[in-house]
Amino acid sequence: MIYAYEAPDSRELTFGANGGGEILRFNIITTAGESQATIFLYVLAGTFPYYDGFIRNDLKLAPNGASHMWKAEVNYGTTGVGGGDQPLGGEASDGAPPPPPEAPAAPDIALTGGYSFSIRARKQTLLYSIQTIGSWNRGGGIAPNFKQAISPDTDGKIAGVEWPPEPTSVIRRTFARAKVTQGYLATLFNLAGRTNIAPFYGWDYEDVLFLGAEGQYTQGEGWTITCEFGVNEHEEGIVIIPDELPIASETISKRGWHYLWVLFRERQDPVTKATVAVPSAAYVEKVIRPVDFSLIEMGA
């Protein structure tokens, strides 16, 4: 026979940034020399696969002073076997391997243990902008119209711009969220790589770039999510060549994540007679469509 008694220091409960968990401790006495494997299955069958919102993920046995005495620890956490959502010993607590995981039945079903996510903006080369915000010709007048092409060379090849760029200023915001669904993840996918359509966390519109998000399920229906943003404040009074680009009566300005590029033309240097590339015109392009950051649901 096997007798198990819950120890006085059982039900140790932890909550924290890493999710937390609970430990059940038992003192065990055997009367017929039962093996460790038999004791293991006894404890497994006598404990719940889920307890206090946590998942059974570990069971430890150790001698407790005599050959017929043992101590057991059953650990419950936010994840189960192998970091997944299945409990140690299976749903039936019979030691069987866990069944294969199942996909969410609908986009609004809460994702829990066994899930985490990492979302980053897709790298791409943008050859055309969605709008040329402004153009300035050296010495005044009308700059050549490239029909929203970004940085074409003298042969007509379009260089484009790599998007999203690597920001020099990054902020991260970590917050708790009760429920994450596939629908919410799809929203984050669609926002990554976009700029803010309205003021956000004290910065003006189109000055903040959503780079991506990381999420980890913690406990119950709780998630810890960290969002990352690049900040680039808008600029006024940009000068390429004093008094020429732009001329005194004109002003070059841009939103933080608008793209400024300069057209160069070959000219002969009057002193050295060498052919050199000199700035000929400047362009500010809106390369990405801004979106509503309130959809992230972390305040504004």
N, C-alpha and C positions, 0 to 999 in steps of 0.2 A: 504493500500500500504506500501511497504518497500523500503526505499532508502538507499543505501550503498555507502559511499565515502571513497576512500583509504586515510588513515591518512598520515600526513607529515613524520612520523617516520617509515613508512612501509619499507619493503624490507631490513630489517636488516640481513646482510649476515655474516656467521661465517665459517671459515675454520680452521681446527686444527687437533691435534692428535686423537681426538675422532670422527672425521668425518666431523663435521660442519653441517650447515643447514641454513635455511632462514625463516624469519617471515614476513608474510603479515598482516598488521593491517588495520582495517576499522572502521569508525564511521557510526552508523546506526540510522536512524529515522523511526519510525513506525507511521502510521496515523489512524490505525483501531484497536489498542490494540492487535496486533498479539502476540501470545504466544512465549516463548523461543524456543519451538520445531519447530515452523514455521520459526522463524528467523534462527535457526540452519540449517534447510534444504535449506533456501534461500541462505545462505552464502556457504553452501556445493555445491549447484548447480552452484553458480557463481564463483567458484574458480577451478583451474585445479588440477586433481589428481597428476600430476607430474609438477614440476616447477624448471627450472634452473638445471636439473639433480638430483633434490631431490624428495622425496616421501612425500605426505601429510600424516601426522601421528597424528595430534592433532588439535582440534578446540575449542577455549575457548570463552565464552560469559560472559559479565559482564555489570551491569547497568552503565550508564554514566551521572549521574546527574539529570535525570528526568525519569518518568515512560515510556516515549515514545522514550527514547534515550539509545542506547547500544553501546558497543565497542566489537569488535571481533578480535581475534588473530588466524591466521591459520599458524600452524607450519609445516615446511617441513624439513625432515632430510634424513639420509642415509638408514633408515629402515622405514617400514610402520607399519601397525597394529600388535601389539604384537611382534614387532621385526622382522616381516617377510618382504616380498617384495610387499605386496598389500597395496594400499592407503586407508586411512580412507574414508568411504563412497562408496568404490568400484570404478571400472573403469569408471562407468557411472555417478558418483557423485550424485546418487539418494538415498544414504543412505542404499543401499542393502548390505548384508554381502559380504565380499570378496570371490571370487571363490577359489576353492582348488588350491594349487600350482602345477606347472607342472615340470617334470624332464627335464634336459637339453636335447636338441634334438640330440646332438653329443658331443663327448669328447672335441672338440675344441671350444665349445660355452663358452663365458665369463660368469662366475658366478658373480652376483652382489648383490643387496640388499637382505637381508634375509639369506645370507650365512656367515658362519665362519667355521673355522676348527681347530682341535687340533690333532696332529699326534705324537705318541710316539712309540719308538721301542718296539717290542713284547718281553716280558720276556720269556726266555726258558732255559732249561738245556742242554748244549752241552756235549755229552759223548765222542765224537771223534773230533779231530782236522782235518783240511783240509791238514795240513802238519806239521810234526815234524821238526822244524827249526834246532834243535841241541840237543844232549844228552851227558852227561858227567858222567862218572863212578867215584865213590870215589876211590882215589888212582891210577886213570888212567885205561886204557883199554876200553873195549866196554861195554856200559850200556845195560841192558836188553831192548829188542825191544817189545813194547806193541802195535805195529801196530796202532799208533795214538790214542789209548785210553788215556783218561785224568784221572790221579790220581786213578788208580786201587789199591785196598787194597790187603792184603795178601791172602784173600779168592777169589780174582778175581772180586769182585764187583767194578764197575766203578763209582766213585763219580761224575766226570764231573765238569763243571764250569757253574755258573749262568751267563747268558748273556742277555743284557749288564750289566756290573758291575756298581756300583754307583761311579762315578768319584769324586775325591776330588777337582779337578779344573774344573770349568765350565765357558765358555764364551757364551754370548748371543749377537746376531747381529740383530738389527731391521732395516728394509729397506722398501721402498715403491716399489710397483709393480703395473704396469698399468692393467694387466690382469691375472686372475687366471682361469684355466679351470680344468675339471676333469682329463685331461691328465697330467697337471702339478701336481695335487694332487697325482695321481698314481705314478709319479716319486718320490715324497717325501716319500710316503708309502714304496717304494722299497729301498730307501736309508737309512731309519731310522734303526739304529743299526749297520751300516757299518762304516768302517774306510776309510781314504783317500788314494787313490792309487798314488797320486802325492803331492808335497808340497802344503800346503794350509794355507793362512794367516800367513806365516812366520814359520810354523811348518813343520817338515819333514814328509815324507810319513808314514802312519800307526801310526801316533802319535795323530791323531784327530778322535774322535768318534762322528758321527751325532746322537744326542739323540732324536731330534724331532723338531716340528715347530708349532707355533700358528699363525693363520691368521684371520684378521677382515676386512670386507669390509668397506670402508670409504665413498668415494664420487665418483660420476660418475662411471668410471671404475677403481677406485683406491683401492688398498689394502695396509694394513700395516701388514707385516710379521715379526715375530721374530723367528729366528732359534737358537737352543741350541746345544752346542758342549762340549764334555768332552775332556780335553787335558791331555796327559800323555807322557812326553818326553822319548825318548829311553835311555836305561841304558847300560853302558859299565863296564867291570871289576867287575861283580857280584861275591861275594865270599860267599859260604855256610859254608865251613870249611876251614880255612886257610891252604894252601899248600896240601890239600887233595881233596877238592871239590870246584873248580877244582885244578888239580895239577899245578905246576908253569909254565909248558909249554903250558897250555891251558887257554882259556878265555871264560867266560860266558857273553853274551850280548843279549839284546832283544830290539825289537821295542816297542814303547810305549804301544800298545794294544795287543802285543803277551802275552801269558800266561805262566808264570814260575811255575812249580810245582816240588816238591821234593819227591822222593820215600824213604820211611822209611822201615827198616828191624829190626826185633827184635834181640837183642844181649844181652849177659849176661855181666853186669857190673863187671869188674875184682875185684873191691874193695868190693862192697856190695853184689855181686852175684845175684842181682836182674835183672830181664829181662826188658830191656828198648828198646825203639824205637829210632834208630839213622839214620841220613841221609845216604842213600846208593847211590843215583844217582840223577841227576837233568835233567829236560827236559824243553825246550822252544817250545811252540806250537803256530801255527798260527790258530786261532779258527774261524775266519770269513773272508770272501773274501772281499778285499777292492774294492771301487768303485770310479768313477769319480765325485768329488764334484762340478765340473763346471756345472753339470746338475741342481744344485740348482739355478744357475744364480744369484749369489750374489758376483761374483768376486773370485779371488784366491790369 
